[in-house]
Each structure stands twice: as structure tokens, then as C-alpha cells.
Amino acid sequence: MSDGTFVIAGGSSGIGLELVRHLARQAARIEVWSRTPGELEQDDVVRHVACDFTTDDPMPLPPDPVRGAVYCPGSITLRSFRSLTPAEFRQDLEVNLLGAVRFLQAIHPRLAGLEGRPASVVLFSTVAVAQGMPMHASIAAAKGAVEGLARSLAAEWAPKVRVNLIAPALTDTPLAARLLSSPEKRDAMAARYPLKRIGTAAEAAALARFLLSDESGWITGQVLRPDGGLSTVRV
Ligand SMILES: NC(=O)c1ccc[n+]([C@@H]2O[C@H](COP(=O)([O-])OP(=O)(O)OC[C@H]3O[C@@H](n4cnc5c(N)ncnc54)[C@H](OP(=O)(O)O)[C@@H]3O)[C@@H](O)[C@H]2O)c1
């Protein structure tokens, strides 16, 4: 990663915050768009811009040019299909899919890579799209839509913009806190994975940094899977 300007939606918590902390060592400028700054440290490089992706309010005006953009907001809704209401499906679609659409429509006109190289967009999915799991109908449906969006845009925006996805399994962030609230729960979750532990925000953020960098310059329309082997390996 060298210089350039990046916009990280949801860079005030979890995986996004970890990404911003590392990116700030190399980027010229980073804008973090979310509802609150949370634990974000702002300085000459990092600036918070308040916005809510689940409303139709006008999006902030992005900086120009934007070399890379990441959309991190998401949800974990774990309920049986029977107990899920259409309103809950709609909520998951709002933050995961329509929020990403609002963000990308605001950012796209400003996306420009450095010195003729493509700009880079990263979206987040979940392991529950590749691997069917009980209780995941709503979030898997919403993230499945995000995967379709990302591959379509990878085609529509090539060769000027690369678009890729990261599909984590359970990762230790505030979003997952409810599932990891006791040592017993943590152990039970870890035991489900071929690699016998859950993921860290730093591991998912490292993949986002790679996808933003020119080191991944020939990768577009792909899904990277920090999931401890859950989607592909049986032990
Ligand atoms: N953690 C996991 O186990 C896991 C597993 C699979 C997939 N993922 C996916 O990975 C991505 C990152 O997850 P994470 O665990 O890092 O989440 P997180 O800790 O909850 O962080 C989410 C970020 O998005 C922002 N955000 C949420 N709703 C927003 C809204 N309506 N408008 C503007 N900003 C909003 C939050 O800031 P504000 O609240 O201040 O707005 C925060 O900065 C998500 O897409 C998630 O679905 C996570």
C-alpha cells in the first residue's frame, strides 16, 4: 500500500476499525463514514464523517479521487425461519445490501486508481452464504444479495475498478459480542471450526488491506474466506 485516499464505511468498530488503524500508517487520507466515531482516533490523516446508511438521506460528498472504498456495516441475525418476520428480513437487507448500494452510488463517481491502476472496492459477506446453516436464513439471504451485487459491479466497472468480497465466519468484534459473552460460549463456538478457534478482526482486516493494495491488482469478482476452514474443510 502506498499513498492515496480511502473511504471506509463502518471504520469505527470491529474489522473496519482495525483496517483503519493499519491503513493510517500508509494512506494519505482516510474518511470513516458511520453513525458515531466510536473508538476512532482522528488526526491529520483520519477523519470521521457522520452518516446512516439505512436512511435515504443524502450521502456525504466523498473526497476526490478515492483510491479504495470498503463497506463494513452489517448484522448477525440468528433466528429460525419460522420466527423471522418480513420486517426483519427487510432490516437485514437495509444495512447489508441497500446501505452498500447507497454508499457505492455516492463513491463510484470519485473512484480512481493511482497511475492507471484500478481503484478497489471491498464488500463484506458471511460464511453462511457458501455453507448453509440453520438460523441464518435472513442474514444469508441479505449477504447473498451483496455477493451478487459485487460480482455484477466487478463486471460493470472493469477495468477501472476492482470489486471483491470478504466472507468471514465468527470474528471477535462488538457485532459478535452476544455470541461470545462467556468462556463456555467461546469454547463451544471455537470447537465448530476445523482450525478450532474463532477469527480476529486483525485477520479479516489484513485481507481487506490486501484487496485494497496493488498486490491484489489482478483479482476482481472474488470472495476471500477468513473462516477457519468452515466453508470448505471437514475434519
Ligand atoms: N463479526 C463477525 O462475526 C462477522 C461474521 C461474518 C460476517 N461479518 C461481516 O463483517 C462486517 C464487519 O463486521 P464487524 O463485526 O466488524 O461489525 P461491527 O463491529 O458491528 O462494526 C460495524 C461498523 O459499521 C457501522 N455501522 C453499522 N450500522 C451502520 C449504519 N446504519 N450506518 C452507518 N454505519 C453503520 C458501525 O458504526 P456505528 O454503529 O457508529 O454506525 C461500525 O463502525 C459486517 O458486514 C458483518 O456482517 C462479521
The ligand as an SDF file (V2000), in Angstrom:
LIG
                    3D

 48 52  0  0  0  0  0  0  0  0999 V2000
  -18.0660  -10.2420   13.3810 N   0  0  0  0  0  0  0  0  0  0  0  0
  -18.4670  -11.4010   12.8020 C   0  0  0  0  0  0  0  0  0  0  0  0
  -18.5240  -12.4870   13.4250 O   0  0  0  0  0  0  0  0  0  0  0  0
  -18.8290  -11.4140   11.3290 C   0  0  0  0  0  0  0  0  0  0  0  0
  -19.1110  -12.6490   10.7260 C   0  0  0  0  0  0  0  0  0  0  0  0
  -19.4660  -12.6760    9.3770 C   0  0  0  0  0  0  0  0  0  0  0  0
  -19.5470  -11.5040    8.6670 C   0  0  0  0  0  0  0  0  0  0  0  0
  -19.2640  -10.3120    9.2730 N   0  0  0  0  0  0  0  0  0  0  0  0
  -19.4020   -9.0850    8.4930 C   0  0  0  0  0  0  0  0  0  0  0  0
  -18.2250   -8.3100    8.5970 O   0  0  0  0  0  0  0  0  0  0  0  0
  -18.5620   -6.9220    8.5250 C   0  0  0  0  0  0  0  0  0  0  0  0
  -17.8800   -6.1600    9.6520 C   0  0  0  0  0  0  0  0  0  0  0  0
  -18.3970   -6.6670   10.8680 O   0  0  0  0  0  0  0  0  0  0  0  0
  -17.8770   -6.2180   12.3110 P   0  0  0  0  0  0  0  0  0  0  0  0
  -18.0250   -7.4150   13.1790 O   0  0  0  0  0  0  0  0  0  0  0  0
  -16.5580   -5.5320   12.2230 O   0  0  0  0  0  0  0  0  0  0  0  0
  -19.0320   -5.1570   12.7290 O   0  0  0  0  0  0  0  0  0  0  0  0
  -19.0960   -4.0350   13.8710 P   0  0  0  0  0  0  0  0  0  0  0  0
  -18.0530   -4.2160   14.8970 O   0  0  0  0  0  0  0  0  0  0  0  0
  -20.5320   -4.0000   14.3100 O   0  0  0  0  0  0  0  0  0  0  0  0
  -18.8060   -2.6680   13.0580 O   0  0  0  0  0  0  0  0  0  0  0  0
  -19.7520   -2.2030   12.1540 C   0  0  0  0  0  0  0  0  0  0  0  0
  -19.4270   -0.7840   11.7070 C   0  0  0  0  0  0  0  0  0  0  0  0
  -20.4660   -0.3300   10.8470 O   0  0  0  0  0  0  0  0  0  0  0  0
  -21.0430    0.8760   11.3310 C   0  0  0  0  0  0  0  0  0  0  0  0
  -22.4730    0.8620   11.0640 N   0  0  0  0  0  0  0  0  0  0  0  0
  -23.3660   -0.0960   11.4270 C   0  0  0  0  0  0  0  0  0  0  0  0
  -24.5980    0.2450   11.0280 N   0  0  0  0  0  0  0  0  0  0  0  0
  -24.4780    1.4420   10.3880 C   0  0  0  0  0  0  0  0  0  0  0  0
  -25.4070    2.3110    9.7600 C   0  0  0  0  0  0  0  0  0  0  0  0
  -26.7200    2.0310    9.7230 N   0  0  0  0  0  0  0  0  0  0  0  0
  -24.9460    3.4530    9.1790 N   0  0  0  0  0  0  0  0  0  0  0  0
  -23.6300    3.7650    9.2590 C   0  0  0  0  0  0  0  0  0  0  0  0
  -22.7030    2.9680    9.8330 N   0  0  0  0  0  0  0  0  0  0  0  0
  -23.1220    1.8210   10.3980 C   0  0  0  0  0  0  0  0  0  0  0  0
  -20.7330    0.8690   12.8250 C   0  0  0  0  0  0  0  0  0  0  0  0
  -20.6310    2.1870   13.3740 O   0  0  0  0  0  0  0  0  0  0  0  0
  -21.9000    2.9440   14.0240 P   0  0  0  0  0  0  0  0  0  0  0  0
  -22.6410    1.9210   14.8390 O   0  0  0  0  0  0  0  0  0  0  0  0
  -21.3120    4.0640   14.8420 O   0  0  0  0  0  0  0  0  0  0  0  0
  -22.6950    3.4800   12.8950 O   0  0  0  0  0  0  0  0  0  0  0  0
  -19.3550    0.2150   12.8420 C   0  0  0  0  0  0  0  0  0  0  0  0
  -18.3630    1.1770   12.5370 O   0  0  0  0  0  0  0  0  0  0  0  0
  -20.0950   -6.8510    8.5510 C   0  0  0  0  0  0  0  0  0  0  0  0
  -20.5900   -6.6350    7.2510 O   0  0  0  0  0  0  0  0  0  0  0  0
  -20.5160   -8.2090    9.0430 C   0  0  0  0  0  0  0  0  0  0  0  0
  -21.7960   -8.6030    8.5590 O   0  0  0  0  0  0  0  0  0  0  0  0
  -18.9030  -10.2470   10.5910 C   0  0  0  0  0  0  0  0  0  0  0  0
  1  2  1  0
  2  3  2  0
  2  4  1  0
  4  5  1  0
  4 48  2  0
  5  6  2  0
  6  7  1  0
  7  8  2  0
  8  9  1  0
  8 48  1  0
  9 10  1  0
  9 46  1  0
 10 11  1  0
 11 12  1  0
 11 44  1  0
 12 13  1  0
 13 14  1  0
 14 15  2  0
 14 16  1  0
 14 17  1  0
 17 18  1  0
 18 19  2  0
 18 20  1  0
 18 21  1  0
 21 22  1  0
 22 23  1  0
 23 24  1  0
 23 42  1  0
 24 25  1  0
 25 26  1  0
 25 36  1  0
 26 27  1  0
 26 35  1  0
 27 28  2  0
 28 29  1  0
 29 30  1  0
 29 35  2  0
 30 31  1  0
 30 32  2  0
 32 33  1  0
 33 34  2  0
 34 35  1  0
 36 37  1  0
 36 42  1  0
 37 38  1  0
 38 39  2  0
 38 40  1  0
 38 41  1  0
 42 43  1  0
 44 45  1  0
 44 46  1  0
 46 47  1  0
M  CHG  2   8   1  16  -1
M  END
$$$$
